[in-house]
Amino acid sequence: MVAAGNAALQESVRLLRLRFRLAFHLPRYFSDEAVYSTLADHIAIFAAIEQRAARDARKLMRAHLKRGLAIRLKMKAASSTAIRSTKQDGNTTGMEITE
């Protein structure tokens, strides 16, 4: 985004990250395979943009965002389950989250 000089996109992503807490720390929860897959997505998206293949870039980006959302929803569900389990075990703070 910075390299493209697209201030509007930079601001949109910044607001999304603030709104949905899409932080860079999330990859620590991923397997090496998931990290490599994500990097491959980024490379493919960049290549499509560089080639000015708008349809391909759009298709790749949508697939990438869909996978990312699925991962985040799965993490949230697992986190919520862990918090409920902790509360049922007598820990009323709900702060202990198992991985």
C-alpha positions in Angstrom: 0.0 0.0 0.0 2.8 2.4 0.9 4.8 1.4 -2.2 1.7 2.1 -4.3 1.3 5.5 -2.7 -2.4 4.7 -2.1 -3.2 6.9 0.9 -6.9 6.0 0.7 -6.2 2.3 0.9 -3.7 2.8 3.7 -6.3 4.7 5.8 -9.0 2.1 5.0 -6.7 -0.8 6.2 -5.7 1.2 9.3 -9.3 1.7 10.2 -10.2 -1.9 9.6 -7.3 -3.0 11.8 -8.5 -0.7 14.6 -12.1 -1.8 14.2 -11.6 -5.5 14.0 -8.3 -5.7 15.8 -6.5 -7.3 12.8 -3.1 -7.2 14.3 0.2 -8.4 13.0 0.7 -10.6 16.1 -1.8 -13.2 14.8 0.7 -15.2 12.7 2.3 -16.4 16.0 -0.8 -18.7 16.3 -0.4 -20.1 12.8 1.5 -23.2 11.7 4.5 -22.8 9.4 2.4 -24.1 6.6 -0.3 -21.4 7.2 2.4 -18.7 7.3 3.9 -19.9 4.0 0.4 -20.2 2.5 -0.3 -16.6 3.5 3.0 -15.4 2.0 2.2 -17.2 -1.2 -1.2 -15.5 -1.3 0.5 -12.1 -0.9 3.0 -12.8 -3.6 0.3 -14.0 -6.0 -1.8 -10.9 -5.3 1.2 -8.6 -5.8 2.1 -10.3 -9.1 -1.5 -9.9 -10.4 -1.5 -6.3 -9.4 1.9 -5.8 -11.0 0.7 -7.4 -14.2 -2.4 -5.2 -14.0 -4.6 -8.3 -14.0 -7.4 -6.7 -12.0 -9.8 -9.7 -12.2 -7.1 -12.1 -11.0 -6.0 -9.7 -8.3 -9.6 -9.3 -7.1 -10.2 -13.1 -7.2 -7.0 -13.8 -5.3 -7.7 -11.1 -2.7 -11.2 -12.2 -2.0 -10.0 -15.8 -1.5 -7.2 -14.6 0.8 -9.6 -12.5 2.9 -12.1 -15.3 3.0 -9.4 -17.7 4.4 -8.2 -15.0 6.9 -11.7 -14.5 8.1 -12.3 -18.2 8.6 -9.1 -18.5 10.6 -10.0 -15.5 12.8 -13.5 -16.9 13.4 -12.1 -20.3 14.3 -9.7 -18.6 16.7 -12.5 -16.5 18.2 -14.7 -19.6 18.7 -11.9 -21.5 20.3 -11.1 -18.5 22.6 -14.7 -18.1 23.6 -15.0 -21.8 24.4 -11.9 -21.6 26.5 -13.2 -18.6 28.4 -16.6 -20.3 29.0 -14.7 -23.4 30.2 -12.6 -21.4 32.6 -15.6 -19.7 34.1 -17.3 -23.0 34.6 -14.3 -24.2 36.5 -14.7 -21.4 39.0 -12.3 -18.8 37.6 -14.7 -15.8 37.4 -12.2 -13.5 35.8 -12.5 -15.3 32.4 -8.9 -14.2 31.7 -7.3 -17.6 31.3 -7.4 -18.7 27.7 -6.0 -22.0 26.6 -4.5 -22.6 23.2 
